[in-house]
């Protein structure tokens, strides 16, 4: 079986910002859905909330929503609503949610994909406190910086 035919279901939310997938990772109650909602409010598109199916195609990590929850977004304290969503996206960056204080200049990190997803190009990962008001702006800025190659030397990206 090749990497492209293997799909792994992970606990994560995912949005696309200008066509580039951003995988939001963290434990339950870390604020993935809330951060996804704030990113959607800023123009992102929902790919999946709470669970994502990951797969490798052409050496790149991709995500798609599980069929049973496609287009659904949980709004804590309100309920589950149906929203427009996209079917898949290549993952350009992952965001690990955490509440601890972040170092000013962290060492570069890459997403440690499940072992079943072999043969994929490295995906940069940043750590963000999703509760901070600046979290959506920080994610968009980092995503744009990766796209421009601003971190090329730091992250050893080709």
C-alpha positions as CSV (number, residue, x, y, z in Angstrom):
1,X,0.0,0.0,0.0
2,X,1.3,3.4,-0.9
3,X,1.1,6.5,1.3
4,X,-1.6,8.0,-0.9
5,X,-4.0,5.1,-0.3
6,X,-3.6,5.2,3.5
7,X,-5.9,7.5,5.4
8,X,-5.4,8.2,9.1
9,X,-8.1,9.8,11.3
10,X,-6.7,12.3,13.8
11,X,-8.1,14.5,16.5
12,X,-7.7,18.0,14.9
13,X,-9.5,20.8,13.2
14,X,-8.5,22.1,9.8
15,X,-9.0,25.3,7.9
16,X,-7.7,26.6,4.6
17,X,-6.4,30.1,4.3
18,X,-6.0,31.3,0.7
19,X,-6.1,27.6,-0.3
20,X,-3.3,26.5,2.1
21,X,-4.3,24.0,4.7
22,X,-3.7,24.7,8.4
23,X,-4.0,21.8,10.8
24,X,-5.0,22.8,14.4
25,X,-3.7,20.3,16.9
26,X,-4.2,19.9,20.6
27,X,-6.0,18.0,23.4
28,X,-9.7,18.2,24.0
29,X,-10.8,21.6,25.3
30,X,-7.6,23.3,23.9
31,X,-9.7,25.6,21.8
32,X,-9.3,24.2,18.3
33,X,-13.0,24.8,17.3
34,X,-12.9,28.3,18.8
35,X,-9.7,29.2,16.9
36,X,-11.1,27.7,13.7
37,X,-14.2,29.9,14.2
38,X,-12.1,33.0,14.6
39,X,-10.0,32.1,11.5
40,X,-13.3,31.5,9.5
41,X,-14.4,35.0,10.7
42,X,-11.2,36.3,9.1
43,X,-11.9,34.7,5.7
44,X,-10.6,31.1,6.1
45,X,-12.6,28.1,4.9
46,X,-13.6,25.2,7.1
47,X,-12.2,21.8,6.1
48,X,-13.0,19.9,9.3
49,X,-13.7,20.4,12.9
50,X,-12.6,17.9,15.7
51,X,-11.5,15.1,13.4
52,X,-9.6,15.0,10.1
53,X,-8.6,12.3,7.7
54,X,-4.9,12.7,6.7
55,X,-3.3,11.2,3.7
56,X,-0.2,11.7,1.5
57,X,-0.6,12.6,-2.2
58,X,2.4,13.6,-4.4
59,X,4.6,13.7,-1.3
60,X,2.5,16.3,0.4
61,X,0.3,15.9,3.5
62,X,-3.4,16.5,2.8
63,X,-6.5,16.6,4.9
64,X,-10.2,15.9,4.3
65,X,-13.2,15.9,6.6
66,X,-14.7,12.5,7.7
67,X,-17.9,12.1,5.8
68,X,-20.1,11.9,8.9
69,X,-19.0,15.4,10.2
70,X,-18.3,17.3,7.0
71,X,-19.5,20.8,7.3
72,X,-20.2,20.7,11.0
73,X,-18.6,23.1,13.5
74,X,-19.1,22.9,17.3
75,X,-19.7,26.2,19.0
76,X,-19.2,25.5,22.7
77,X,-22.3,26.7,24.7
78,X,-24.4,27.0,21.5
79,X,-24.2,23.6,19.7
80,X,-23.2,22.2,16.4
81,X,-23.9,24.2,13.3
82,X,-23.6,23.5,9.6
83,X,-21.2,25.7,7.7
84,X,-19.8,25.8,4.2
85,X,-16.7,23.7,3.9
86,X,-14.1,22.5,1.4
87,X,-13.4,18.8,0.6
88,X,-9.6,18.7,0.9
89,X,-6.4,20.7,1.1
90,X,-2.7,20.3,1.1
91,X,-1.4,21.0,4.6
92,X,1.1,23.9,4.5
93,X,1.5,24.3,8.3
94,X,0.4,22.8,11.6
95,X,-0.4,24.7,14.7
96,X,0.0,23.0,18.1
97,X,-2.2,24.7,20.7
98,X,-0.8,25.3,24.2
99,X,-1.3,27.7,27.0
100,X,2.3,27.8,28.3
101,X,4.5,30.8,27.6
102,X,6.2,30.5,24.2
103,X,9.9,31.2,23.8
104,X,10.7,34.4,21.9
105,X,12.7,32.6,19.2
106,X,11.7,28.9,19.3
107,X,13.7,26.2,17.5
108,X,12.1,25.1,14.2
109,X,9.6,22.2,14.6
110,X,7.9,19.9,12.1
111,X,4.7,18.0,12.4
112,X,5.3,14.4,13.5
113,X,2.7,12.7,11.3
114,X,1.4,9.2,12.2
115,X,3.9,6.6,11.1
116,X,1.4,5.1,8.6
117,X,1.8,8.3,6.5
118,X,5.3,7.8,5.1
119,X,7.0,9.6,2.3
120,X,5.7,13.1,2.9
121,X,7.6,16.3,2.8
122,X,8.2,18.0,6.2
123,X,5.4,20.2,7.4
124,X,6.4,23.2,9.5
125,X,4.7,23.4,12.9
126,X,4.3,26.4,15.2
127,X,3.0,26.6,18.8
128,X,0.3,29.2,19.6
129,X,-1.8,30.0,22.6
130,X,-5.2,29.8,20.9
131,X,-6.8,31.9,23.6
132,X,-4.7,34.9,22.8
133,X,-6.6,37.5,20.7
134,X,-3.6,37.7,18.3
135,X,-3.7,33.9,17.6
136,X,-5.5,34.1,14.2
137,X,-3.2,37.0,13.0
138,X,-0.1,35.1,14.2
139,X,-1.2,32.0,12.2
140,X,-1.9,34.0,9.1
141,X,1.5,35.8,9.4
142,X,3.4,32.6,9.9
143,X,1.6,30.9,7.0
144,X,2.4,33.8,4.7
145,X,6.1,33.8,5.9
146,X,6.4,30.1,5.1
147,X,4.9,30.7,1.6
148,X,7.3,33.5,0.9
149,X,10.3,31.4,2.0
150,X,11.1,33.7,4.9
151,X,11.9,30.7,7.1
152,X,13.6,28.7,4.4
153,X,17.1,28.8,6.1
154,X,15.7,28.3,9.6
155,X,13.5,25.4,8.7
156,X,15.8,23.9,6.0
157,X,12.9,23.9,3.5
158,X,13.6,23.3,-0.1
